[in-house]
Amino acid sequence: MGWFGSEKLRGRFSLQILTSLSEIPKGIGPSAITIGKFDCIHLGHQALFAEVVDAAANQNLTPTVVTFDRHPDHLLRPERAKLPILGPGQKADLIAGFGISTMLQLEFNQELAYLTPEQFVKQILVDGLNAKLVLVGEGFRFGNQGSGNFGSLKALGDQHGFEVIELKRVHVDGEVVSTTLVRELLDLGNVKLVNKMLGRVHEVSGMVEHGLKIGRKIGFPTANIARDAEGYLPLDGVYAGWLISEGVRYPAAHSVGINETFQAVPRLVESHVLDETELDLYDKVVSLEFVDFVRPAAKFDGVEALVTQINLDLDVVRNQLGL
């Protein structure tokens, strides 16, 4: 790394979070529903939420999201499974913020994986949530081995008395917005394009823990974020961004990766708040927003070279943040 290593309701939005069919209250709905993994809640997902909320308001329905506790690959193809882009708390907060009232987050287990499209619709959408409208994205698949698609869902909707609408994919800079592309861009460090596809700034949230305090010793104290933080870490390197603590936003330089210079700790993220040397963030939960890429990770020949590079990095950060 370039630097020093070291009854469920959601907030003020009143999102009701259900984790099994047995938790669904009797008499729920009728519902307007969208279904998906929603691993990063990009602009395409947000379009679905907006349509669900709008339709629910117009038709007196309950705006509802059906999602899963993990990507199906973690069960079906574990060798291909990726780390989630959003942690569970981040995902719930974002969904709540779009005006969704109910989130049914099902455990993706063998029982769910083997449901046929007909069983999925009958058990979850019809008997469970009293669906009257279902909106899905282009290319939507569901049921055992992805055997269900928009056509089969529409036929089942006709059979069970709910409407089905498909929304087209969203494009940004000529690219189809997808979770796969967002993850690839994060792995390349291209947070600027990621942020355009998310319609917000990508962030990582976690508790600030005590580190080796190497940064403080050389004049650049950093907040070390616990390794169980929520949010996908981009490519190892230095980024311009913001640290948010207790509602206050501080301009900051974030460093992601392994401490190549001091060889002290495993991969992590740390943040240096600009022009703040006495800020006490220990044991506080903070959010780090990644605005732009500064440079990739590097190893330095000693502290003097490292300090020189950090000062150069901070000049770039100020420029990228418009300070």
C-alpha positions in Angstrom: 0.0 0.0 0.0 1.1 3.6 -0.5 0.8 4.5 3.1 1.0 3.0 6.6 -1.1 0.0 6.8 -2.5 -0.1 9.9 -39.4 -6.2 14.2 -36.9 -4.7 12.1 -37.2 -1.1 10.9 -34.4 0.7 9.1 -33.8 4.2 10.4 -36.0 7.1 9.8 -37.3 5.7 6.5 -39.2 2.9 8.3 -38.2 0.1 6.0 -39.7 -3.2 7.3 -37.1 -5.9 6.8 -38.4 -9.5 6.6 -36.0 -12.4 6.3 -38.4 -15.4 5.7 -41.9 -16.1 4.4 -43.0 -16.9 7.9 -42.3 -13.3 9.0 -44.6 -11.8 6.4 -47.6 -10.2 8.3 -51.0 -11.5 7.5 -53.0 -9.2 5.2 -49.9 -7.6 3.7 -50.3 -5.8 0.4 -51.5 -5.7 -2.2 -47.9 -5.1 -3.3 -45.9 -3.6 -6.1 -42.7 -5.6 -6.2 -39.3 -5.6 -7.8 -36.9 -8.6 -7.5 -33.2 -8.9 -7.7 -29.8 -9.3 -6.0 -29.3 -5.5 -5.9 -25.6 -6.0 -5.0 -24.6 -2.4 -5.7 -27.9 -0.5 -6.4 -26.7 1.2 -9.5 -28.8 3.5 -11.8 -30.6 0.5 -13.3 -31.7 -0.7 -9.9 -32.7 2.8 -8.9 -34.9 3.1 -11.9 -36.8 -0.1 -10.8 -37.2 1.3 -7.3 -38.5 4.6 -8.6 -41.1 2.9 -10.8 -42.2 0.6 -8.0 -42.7 3.5 -5.6 -44.5 5.6 -8.2 -46.8 2.8 -9.3 -47.5 1.9 -5.6 -48.5 5.5 -4.9 -50.8 5.7 -7.9 -52.4 2.3 -7.3 -52.5 2.2 -3.5 -50.0 -0.6 -3.3 -47.1 -1.4 -0.9 -43.7 -0.8 -2.6 -41.7 -3.9 -1.9 -38.3 -5.3 -2.8 -37.6 -9.1 -2.9 -33.8 -9.8 -2.6 -31.4 -12.3 -1.1 -28.9 -12.4 1.7 -26.1 -13.4 -0.7 -25.3 -13.9 -4.3 -26.5 -17.3 -5.6 -22.9 -18.0 -6.7 -21.9 -18.4 -3.0 -24.1 -21.5 -2.9 -24.2 -22.8 -6.5 -20.7 -21.8 -7.8 -18.6 -20.9 -4.7 -15.4 -20.9 -6.8 -16.8 -18.0 -8.7 -18.3 -16.1 -5.8 -17.3 -12.4 -5.4 -17.3 -10.2 -2.4 -20.4 -8.0 -2.1 -20.2 -4.4 -3.2 -22.6 -3.3 -0.5 -22.8 -4.6 3.1 -26.2 -5.5 4.4 -26.6 -2.3 6.3 -25.6 -0.1 3.3 -28.0 -2.1 1.1 -30.9 -1.6 3.5 -30.3 2.1 4.0 -30.1 2.7 0.3 -33.3 0.8 -0.4 -35.1 2.6 2.4 -33.9 5.9 1.0 -35.7 5.3 -2.3 -39.1 5.0 -0.5 -39.5 1.2 -0.4 -41.7 0.2 2.5 -40.9 -3.6 2.8 -37.8 -5.6 2.0 -38.1 -9.4 1.9 -34.5 -10.6 2.1 -34.6 -14.3 1.8 -31.7 -16.7 2.7 -30.4 -18.1 -0.6 -30.3 -21.8 0.4 -30.9 -25.1 -1.4 -34.6 -24.9 -0.9 -34.9 -21.5 -2.5 -32.4 -22.4 -5.3 -34.5 -25.5 -6.3 -37.9 -23.6 -6.5 -39.3 -23.8 -10.1 -40.5 -20.5 -11.5 -44.1 -21.5 -10.8 -43.3 -22.3 -7.2 -41.3 -19.1 -6.7 -44.2 -17.0 -8.0 -46.9 -18.9 -6.1 -45.1 -19.1 -2.7 -43.3 -15.8 -2.6 -45.1 -13.3 -4.9 -48.7 -14.5 -4.7 -49.3 -16.3 -1.4 -46.5 -14.4 0.4 -46.7 -10.8 -0.7 -50.1 -10.5 -2.5 -48.5 -9.2 -5.7 -50.5 -6.9 -8.0 -47.6 -5.5 -10.0 -44.1 -6.9 -10.6 -41.3 -4.9 -12.2 -38.0 -6.5 -13.4 -35.0 -5.4 -15.3 -34.1 -6.5 -18.8 -32.5 -9.9 -18.8 -34.2 -10.9 -15.5 -33.9 -14.6 -14.7 -35.4 -16.5 -11.7 -36.3 -20.0 -10.5 -34.2 -23.2 -10.5 -31.1 -22.7 -12.7 -32.5 -19.4 -13.9 -35.1 -21.2 -16.0 -37.7 -18.4 -15.6 -37.5 -15.2 -17.6 -39.7 -12.1 -18.4 -41.9 -14.2 -20.7 -42.6 -16.9 -18.2 -43.1 -14.3 -15.4 -45.6 -12.5 -17.5 -47.5 -15.7 -18.3 -47.6 -16.5 -14.5 -48.8 -13.0 -13.8 -51.7 -13.4 -16.2 -52.5 -16.7 -14.5 -52.4 -15.3 -10.9 -53.7 -11.8 -11.6 -50.7 -9.5 -11.4 -49.2 -7.2 -14.0 -45.6 -7.6 -15.1 -43.4 -4.8 -16.5 -39.9 -5.0 -17.9 -37.6 -1.9 -17.7 -34.8 -1.5 -20.3 -31.1 -1.4 -19.3 -29.6 1.9 -18.4 -26.5 3.2 -20.2 -23.7 5.5 -19.0 -21.0 6.7 -21.3 -22.1 4.1 -23.9 -21.8 1.2 -21.5 -24.6 -0.9 -20.1 -24.7 -0.3 -16.3 -24.3 -3.6 -14.5 -23.0 -4.9 -11.2 -20.4 -6.9 -13.0 -19.1 -3.8 -14.7 -19.1 -1.8 -11.5 -17.0 -4.4 -9.8 -14.6 -4.5 -12.7 -14.2 -0.8 -12.6 -13.6 -0.8 -8.9 -10.9 -3.4 -9.4 -9.3 -1.0 -11.9 -9.6 1.9 -9.5 -11.9 3.8 -11.8 -14.1 5.2 -9.0 -15.0 8.3 -11.0 -16.9 6.2 -13.6 -18.3 3.9 -10.9 -19.8 7.0 -9.2 -21.5 7.9 -12.4 -23.0 4.5 -12.7 -24.1 4.5 -9.1 -25.5 8.0 -9.2 -23.7 8.6 -5.9 -20.2 8.3 -4.5 -19.0 4.8 -3.7 -18.3 4.4 0.0 -16.9 2.0 2.6 -18.2 2.2 6.2 -16.7 0.8 9.4 -15.4 1.4 12.9 -12.1 3.3 13.3 -9.7 1.1 15.2 -6.2 1.6 16.7 -3.4 0.9 14.3 0.4 1.1 14.6 0.3 4.9 14.6 3.0 5.1 12.0 1.3 7.9 10.2 1.0 10.0 13.3 4.8 9.6 13.9 5.7 11.1 10.5 3.1 13.8 10.6 0.1 12.2 8.8 -2.3 10.6 11.2 -4.7 8.2 9.7 -8.0 6.6 10.7 -7.7 2.8 10.2 -11.0 1.2 9.3 -11.8 -2.2 10.8 -11.5 -5.2 8.4 -15.2 -6.1 8.8 -16.1 -2.8 7.2 -19.1 -2.7 4.8 -18.4 -1.9 1.2 -16.1 -3.2 -1.6 -12.5 -2.0 -1.5 -11.3 -0.7 -4.9 -7.9 -1.3 -6.4 -4.9 -0.9 -4.1 -3.8 2.7 -4.2 -4.5 6.3 -3.0 -7.8 8.1 -3.6 -9.3 11.5 -3.1 -12.5 11.5 -1.1 -14.4 12.5 2.0 -14.5 11.0 5.5 -18.0 11.4 7.2 -18.2 11.2 11.0 -21.3 12.1 13.0 -22.8 14.0 10.1 -19.6 16.1 9.4 -17.8 15.7 6.1 -14.0 16.1 6.1 -11.8 16.2 2.9 -9.5 13.2 3.0 -7.0 11.0 1.2 -7.8 7.3 1.4 -5.2 4.6 1.0 -6.2 1.0 0.2 -4.0 -2.1 0.3 -1.1 -3.8 2.0 1.6 -1.8 3.7 4.4 -2.3 1.3 6.8 0.1 3.0 6.4 -1.2 6.6 5.1 -4.8 6.0 3.0 -4.7 9.1 -0.6 -5.5 8.4 -2.9 -7.2 5.9 -4.9 -5.4 3.3 -7.0 -2.5 4.7 -8.2 1.0 4.2 -7.0 4.0 6.1 -7.8 7.7 5.7 -5.9 10.9 6.4 -8.2 13.9 7.0 -6.7 17.0 5.5 -5.6 19.8 7.9 -6.8 17.9 11.0 -4.2 16.6 13.4 -6.1 16.3 16.6 -9.4 14.7 15.4 -10.4 11.8 17.6 -12.2 9.2 15.6 -11.3 6.0 17.5 -14.2 3.6 18.1 -16.5 5.7 15.9 -18.2 4.4 12.8 -17.2 6.5 9.8 -18.0 6.4 6.1 -15.3 6.9 3.4 -16.4 8.3 0.1 -14.1 7.5 -2.9 -14.3 10.5 -5.4 -11.3 10.0 -7.7 -8.1 7.9 -8.2 -4.8 9.5 -7.3 -2.2 6.7 -8.0 -1.6 3.0 -7.6 0.0 1.4 -4.6 3.8 1.6 -4.4 6.7 0.6 -2.2 9.1 3.3 -1.0 12.8 3.2 0.0 12.4 4.6 3.5 10.4 7.2 5.3 11.7 10.3 3.6 10.6 9.1 0.1 7.2 8.1 1.6 6.7 11.6 3.2 7.7 13.3 -0.1 5.1 11.2 -2.0 2.4 11.8 0.6 2.8 15.5 0.2 2.5 15.2 -3.6 -0.6 12.9 -3.1 -2.2 15.5 -0.9 -1.7 18.2 -3.5 -3.5 16.0 -6.1 -6.3 15.3 -3.6 -6.9 18.9 -3.0 -7.1 19.6 -6.7 -9.5 16.7 -7.3 -11.8 17.8 -4.5 -11.7 21.4 -5.7 -10.1 22.7 -2.5 
